[in-house]
Amino acid sequence: MPDVRVKVVRLDHSPSQTREFTWLIGRYGTVIAPLKLGTAVLVKMDDTKWHVVRRWVIDWDDLEVVPVKKRPKRIGHRLGITGTGRQAVQHAVQRETMRGLCGKYVKPLPFCGWGLTFSPTAAQACAVCVRLSRDASGRGAA
Ligand SMILES: [Zn+2]
């Protein structure tokens, strides 16, 4: 069973042992097991503040399924440059290396270090790095 994210919206249909704990309403958790022929589920709450009980039996009717956002695939290339000033060219650099995807040795921006991410749409972006970074991200060249 893939992780199903839920928000507790009410406790009207849940077992009385659960219903007492109204602070559960509005909180989020993950369904870890179906119970009672599927009408209720065991939910592991996100909060760890309440160390005593973290798993609750909650009726499906009291839950709202939270859509899981798929994270955009990160290209994960840092920004490195060759040249200086107006002649500076921006290259896509793989982590833990000092070479652009095009093979050129690059350096980080002096004032930002390796903290910046390569942007294929930048005017000074290296054309080879742009193409290779697109290939690496699985989108293919347009
Ligand atoms: Zn390059």
Boltz pocket constraint, residues with backbone or C-beta under 6 A from the ligand:
constraints:
  - pocket:
      binder: B
      contacts: [[A, 90], [A, 91], [A, 92], [A, 100], [A, 101], [A, 102], [A, 103], [A, 104], [A, 126], [A, 127], [A, 128], [A, 129]]
      max_distance: 6.0
